[in-house]
Amino acid sequence: MSYNILPTNEFSKDFKKLDPQLQKRIKTKIEEVAEDPTHYKHLHYDLKGSCRLWIGKLRIIFSYESEKQELYPEKIVFGHKYRD
């Protein structure tokens, strides 16, 4: 069963700034993640409760709620710069 994808405002703004080809890759990968998000790297410290996935040099930070079957793409990060 697939999770519902509910992107945050920050993710949506970052997503719109990317070129269409990269947007398509991200959309495809997030749909893949929505099938089973438990298999992705869980983060620690400030980002505890979130997970990450790589798409080229971009990292997508997301969280999910198993009980509600919801996936929340939170941010798009270039490289290792998680902080604002």
Buried (B, 14 or more C-beta within 10 A) or exposed (E): EEBEBEBBEBBEEBBEEBEEEBEEBBEEBBEEBBEEBEEBEEBEEEBEEBBBBEBEEBBBBBBBEEEEEBBBBBBBBEEEEBEE
